[in-house]
């Protein structure tokens, strides 16, 4: 007998998906404000602070949409997106 038991993957329900996506959507204005303030505190011009804040809100909205569509499988997608962005940033 094997000591390892089969690992059951926890699947999220559509209700959990909806709640998490809604939470991400509700947090996106906070993400905008925090990104703007953090960029401004670091001495960025207001145009640059606004650009960082807009990028932050689009990333938050994108994460909400991806999670709403793919659920828990979206973590793998985010890994590949992160890897792609790191390669493009070099």
MDAnalysis code that builds the backbone (N, CA, C; Angstrom):
import MDAnalysis as mda
import numpy as np

u = mda.Universe.empty(270, n_residues=90, atom_resindex=np.repeat(np.arange(90), 3), trajectory=True)
u.add_TopologyAttr("name", ["N", "CA", "C"] * 90)
u.add_TopologyAttr("resid", np.arange(1, 91))
u.add_TopologyAttr("resname", ["UNK", "UNK", "UNK", "UNK", "UNK", "UNK", "UNK", "UNK", "UNK", "UNK", "UNK", "UNK", "UNK", "UNK", "UNK", "UNK", "UNK", "UNK", "UNK", "UNK", "UNK", "UNK", "UNK", "UNK", "UNK", "UNK", "UNK", "UNK", "UNK", "UNK", "UNK", "UNK", "UNK", "UNK", "UNK", "UNK", "UNK", "UNK", "UNK", "UNK", "UNK", "UNK", "UNK", "UNK", "UNK", "UNK", "UNK", "UNK", "UNK", "UNK", "UNK", "UNK", "UNK", "UNK", "UNK", "UNK", "UNK", "UNK", "UNK", "UNK", "UNK", "UNK", "UNK", "UNK", "UNK", "UNK", "UNK", "UNK", "UNK", "UNK", "UNK", "UNK", "UNK", "UNK", "UNK", "UNK", "UNK", "UNK", "UNK", "UNK", "UNK", "UNK", "UNK", "UNK", "UNK", "UNK", "UNK", "UNK", "UNK", "UNK"])
u.atoms.positions = np.array([
    [0.826, -1.194, 0.000],
    [0.000, 0.000, 0.000],
    [0.866, 1.252, 0.000],
    [0.430, 2.202, -0.679],
    [1.160, 3.458, -0.761],
    [0.785, 4.358, 0.417],
    [1.783, 5.066, 0.916],
    [1.535, 5.995, 2.016],
    [0.887, 7.291, 1.526],
    [0.977, 7.522, 0.242],
    [0.410, 8.758, -0.283],
    [-1.046, 8.567, -0.628],
    [-1.844, 9.498, -0.202],
    [-3.263, 9.480, -0.538],
    [-3.477, 10.403, -1.724],
    [-4.436, 10.084, -2.548],
    [-4.686, 10.968, -3.693],
    [-5.122, 12.346, -3.196],
    [-4.549, 13.356, -3.823],
    [-4.865, 14.726, -3.437],
    [-6.099, 15.161, -4.208],
    [-7.094, 15.580, -3.464],
    [-8.297, 16.092, -4.112],
    [-8.141, 17.583, -4.308],
    [-8.358, 18.009, -5.527],
    [-8.286, 19.429, -5.815],
    [-9.581, 20.082, -5.390],
    [-9.456, 21.192, -4.674],
    [-10.647, 21.920, -4.289],
    [-11.093, 22.771, -5.458],
    [-12.285, 22.560, -5.890],
    [-12.846, 23.360, -6.977],
    [-13.718, 24.446, -6.383],
    [-13.604, 25.605, -6.959],
    [-14.458, 26.677, -6.466],
    [-15.808, 26.621, -7.150],
    [-16.798, 27.042, -6.435],
    [-18.159, 27.036, -6.965],
    [-18.408, 28.347, -7.706],
    [-19.417, 28.384, -8.544],
    [-19.727, 29.651, -9.221],
    [-20.036, 30.785, -8.233],
    [-20.628, 30.440, -7.097],
    [-20.918, 31.470, -6.086],
    [-19.625, 32.051, -5.513],
    [-18.649, 31.185, -5.223],
    [-17.361, 31.669, -4.723],
    [-16.663, 32.513, -5.776],
    [-16.738, 32.083, -7.016],
    [-16.139, 32.847, -8.110],
    [-16.729, 34.235, -8.205],
    [-18.046, 34.295, -8.137],
    [-18.746, 35.579, -8.248],
    [-18.373, 36.504, -7.100],
    [-18.290, 35.959, -5.888],
    [-17.970, 36.774, -4.721],
    [-16.549, 37.324, -4.784],
    [-15.611, 36.501, -5.208],
    [-14.220, 36.963, -5.289],
    [-14.054, 37.982, -6.414],
    [-14.685, 37.742, -7.547],
    [-14.605, 38.708, -8.649],
    [-15.254, 40.033, -8.248],
    [-16.363, 39.975, -7.519],
    [-17.020, 41.193, -7.044],
    [-16.128, 41.940, -6.061],
    [-15.460, 41.206, -5.192],
    [-14.539, 41.837, -4.247],
    [-13.399, 42.541, -4.976],
    [-12.843, 41.895, -5.985],
    [-11.769, 42.526, -6.761],
    [-12.263, 43.785, -7.478],
    [-13.493, 43.733, -7.974],
    [-14.055, 44.915, -8.629],
    [-14.262, 46.050, -7.639],
    [-14.699, 45.709, -6.429],
    [-14.910, 46.746, -5.407],
    [-13.593, 47.326, -4.914],
    [-12.525, 46.535, -4.941],
    [-11.224, 47.019, -4.475],
    [-10.466, 47.815, -5.536],
    [-10.917, 47.787, -6.782],
    [-10.178, 48.474, -7.843],
    [-10.103, 49.991, -7.647],
    [-11.141, 50.688, -7.150],
    [-10.949, 52.127, -6.883],
    [-9.897, 52.385, -5.800],
    [-9.858, 51.520, -4.797],
    [-8.834, 51.646, -3.764],
    [-7.447, 51.427, -4.364],
    [-7.345, 50.493, -5.288],
    [-6.079, 50.233, -5.968],
    [-5.633, 51.474, -6.739],
    [-6.579, 52.154, -7.386],
    [-6.271, 53.370, -8.134],
    [-5.697, 54.430, -7.205],
    [-6.381, 54.672, -6.087],
    [-5.951, 55.707, -5.143],
    [-4.590, 55.369, -4.544],
    [-4.417, 54.112, -4.116],
    [-3.145, 53.726, -3.504],
    [-1.986, 53.817, -4.488],
    [-2.197, 53.392, -5.723],
    [-1.132, 53.492, -6.719],
    [-0.767, 54.946, -6.985],
    [-1.773, 55.803, -7.076],
    [-1.527, 57.214, -7.324],
    [-0.747, 57.836, -6.165],
    [-1.197, 57.561, -4.945],
    [-0.542, 58.139, -3.763],
    [0.894, 57.625, -3.622],
    [1.092, 56.324, -3.810],
    [2.445, 55.776, -3.685],
    [3.393, 56.357, -4.728],
    [2.917, 56.534, -5.944],
    [3.775, 57.125, -6.976],
    [4.067, 58.586, -6.654],
    [3.062, 59.310, -6.154],
    [3.263, 60.718, -5.815],
    [4.223, 60.875, -4.636],
    [4.113, 59.991, -3.655],
    [5.003, 60.055, -2.496],
    [6.452, 59.813, -2.903],
    [6.654, 59.013, -3.917],
    [8.011, 58.724, -4.373],
    [8.565, 59.824, -5.275],
    [7.781, 60.878, -5.471],
    [8.285, 62.032, -6.208],
    [7.950, 62.050, -7.682],
    [7.029, 61.228, -8.122],
    [6.669, 61.210, -9.541],
    [5.804, 62.430, -9.877],
    [5.902, 62.875, -11.120],
    [5.019, 63.946, -11.577],
    [3.587, 63.441, -11.555],
    [2.603, 64.330, -11.571],
    [1.216, 63.891, -11.469],
    [0.804, 63.069, -12.690],
    [1.386, 63.364, -13.860],
    [1.047, 62.591, -15.054],
    [1.552, 61.146, -14.909],
    [2.750, 61.004, -14.373],
    [3.309, 59.667, -14.182],
    [2.548, 58.913, -13.092],
    [2.162, 59.628, -12.038],
    [1.369, 59.009, -10.971],
    [0.031, 58.514, -11.513],
    [-0.559, 59.318, -12.383],
    [-1.837, 58.933, -12.985],
    [-1.674, 57.708, -13.880],
    [-0.584, 57.656, -14.623],
    [-0.318, 56.502, -15.480],
    [-0.167, 55.226, -14.653],
    [0.567, 55.303, -13.547],
    [0.752, 54.147, -12.669],
    [-0.584, 53.717, -12.076],
    [-1.401, 54.695, -11.678],
    [-2.705, 54.382, -11.086],
    [-3.635, 53.723, -12.101],
    [-3.626, 54.208, -13.329],
    [-4.474, 53.616, -14.376],
    [-4.005, 52.197, -14.689],
    [-2.701, 52.001, -14.750],
    [-2.184, 50.644, -14.975],
    [-2.589, 49.718, -13.832],
    [-2.528, 50.207, -12.599],
    [-2.922, 49.401, -11.444],
    [-4.382, 49.009, -11.480],
    [-5.248, 49.946, -11.861],
    [-6.679, 49.624, -11.891],
    [-6.979, 48.638, -13.028],
    [-6.299, 48.774, -14.165],
    [-6.517, 47.813, -15.252],
    [-6.034, 46.417, -14.870],
    [-4.939, 46.335, -14.123],
    [-4.472, 45.032, -13.665],
    [-5.464, 44.407, -12.689],
    [-6.032, 45.214, -11.810],
    [-7.017, 44.707, -10.854],
    [-8.284, 44.249, -11.577],
    [-8.743, 45.039, -12.527],
    [-9.927, 44.650, -13.301],
    [-9.657, 43.415, -14.160],
    [-8.451, 43.330, -14.698],
    [-8.080, 42.153, -15.483],
    [-8.051, 40.890, -14.633],
    [-7.527, 41.010, -13.418],
    [-7.511, 39.861, -12.507],
    [-8.925, 39.438, -12.145],
    [-9.812, 40.405, -11.937],
    [-11.211, 40.081, -11.619],
    [-11.874, 39.362, -12.790],
    [-11.649, 39.855, -13.991],
    [-12.239, 39.212, -15.157],
    [-11.689, 37.818, -15.398],
    [-10.390, 37.666, -15.229],
    [-9.769, 36.358, -15.420],
    [-10.280, 35.360, -14.392],
    [-10.417, 35.805, -13.147],
    [-10.913, 34.894, -12.114],
    [-12.381, 34.560, -12.351],
    [-13.158, 35.523, -12.819],
    [-14.573, 35.249, -13.095],
    [-14.719, 34.226, -14.222],
    [-13.819, 34.268, -15.196],
    [-13.906, 33.345, -16.324],
    [-13.327, 31.962, -16.013],
    [-12.168, 31.929, -15.350],
    [-11.451, 30.665, -15.208],
    [-11.424, 30.107, -13.794],
    [-11.806, 30.891, -12.802],
    [-11.829, 30.395, -11.434],
    [-10.443, 30.115, -10.893],
    [-10.297, 29.009, -10.173],
    [-9.024, 28.709, -9.525],
    [-7.918, 28.404, -10.532],
    [-8.280, 28.079, -11.758],
    [-7.270, 27.830, -12.790],
    [-6.579, 29.122, -13.231],
    [-7.141, 30.260, -12.844],
    [-6.557, 31.535, -13.257],
    [-5.213, 31.784, -12.593],
    [-4.908, 31.113, -11.486],
    [-3.595, 31.279, -10.847],
    [-2.490, 30.830, -11.796],
    [-2.715, 29.752, -12.534],
    [-1.735, 29.310, -13.527],
    [-1.593, 30.333, -14.651],
    [-2.713, 30.917, -15.052],
    [-2.678, 31.940, -16.094],
    [-1.873, 33.149, -15.637],
    [-2.088, 33.563, -14.393],
    [-1.359, 34.715, -13.871],
    [0.139, 34.438, -13.788],
    [0.498, 33.204, -13.500],
    [1.916, 32.830, -13.487],
    [2.531, 33.051, -14.867],
    [1.845, 32.593, -15.904],
    [2.382, 32.728, -17.261],
    [2.379, 34.182, -17.723],
    [1.363, 34.942, -17.335],
    [1.327, 36.362, -17.686],
    [2.485, 37.091, -17.010],
    [2.735, 36.771, -15.743],
    [3.850, 37.376, -15.012],
    [5.176, 37.039, -15.682],
    [5.340, 35.793, -16.066],
    [6.573, 35.384, -16.749],
    [6.745, 36.125, -18.065],
    [5.676, 36.262, -18.825],
    [5.728, 36.969, -20.099],
    [6.087, 38.442, -19.890],
    [5.473, 39.087, -18.888],
    [5.783, 40.488, -18.622],
    [7.226, 40.674, -18.186],
    [7.755, 39.726, -17.416],
    [9.155, 39.822, -17.014],
    [10.090, 39.686, -18.212],
    [9.737, 38.802, -19.136],
    [10.575, 38.651, -20.336],
    [10.518, 39.893, -21.219],
    [9.338, 40.512, -21.317],
    [9.192, 41.706, -22.134],
    [9.873, 42.913, -21.491],
    [9.973, 42.897, -20.161],
    [10.569, 44.023, -19.452],
    [12.083, 44.061, -19.508],
    [12.695, 43.034, -20.016],
    [14.169, 43.003, -20.072],
    [14.706, 43.768, -21.233],
])
